[in-house]
Amino acid sequence: MKLFKSFALVALMLFAFTTTAQNKKDRKIINDAKRAKKTLLKADRGLQRFFDNSAGYVLFPNVGKGGFIIGGASGNGAVYENGEVVGMANLKKLNVGFQAGGQAIIEVIFFETAVDLERFKEGKFQFAAETSAVALKSGIAFNAKYKDGVAVFALPKAGLMADASVGGQKFGYKPF
């Protein structure tokens, strides 16, 4: 009986470790997301209310955008629910229209309710074609509101691009 209990304990520990394990790439993205959150809050303290009161959010610390007429964007991020990391996300975007240049941005999507967050996790979430992110400038987040259960903010890190749309982005989600 003692041997069985020991075996069960080891099996339980291994199961718990493997179900919550993150690979090296995930840990890097999570660490980048933590730094990006600090950068976002430094750029606009008004975001704190979104971090504090949203049902969850996905933070993409490094989104690369580029294009000339035909453009695209991609990035990887961490998904948070009640302040805890619950999984990883990716975004992809391909579009045609007026755009020129390249840019690296931080993008954060806040979900107003648990239902909105669940839609994202189930893969039933995408932006309408005309959706744009709020480009952060000091103080702008204080007046920002949710629209259709989400609020999106972007902070340019480097580069210059004549396009602020997030419409047409597709997302993937991988829980831990």
Secondary structure, DSSP 8 states (H G I E B T S, - for coil): -HHHHHHHHHHHHHHHHHHH---HHHHHHHHHHHHHHHHHHHH-GGGHHHHHHSSEEEEEEEEEEEEEEEEEEEEEEEEEETTEEEEEEEEEEEEEEEEEEEEEEEEEEEESSHHHHHHHHTT-----TT-B-EE--TTGGGG---BTTEEEEEEEEEEEES--B-TT-EEEEEE-
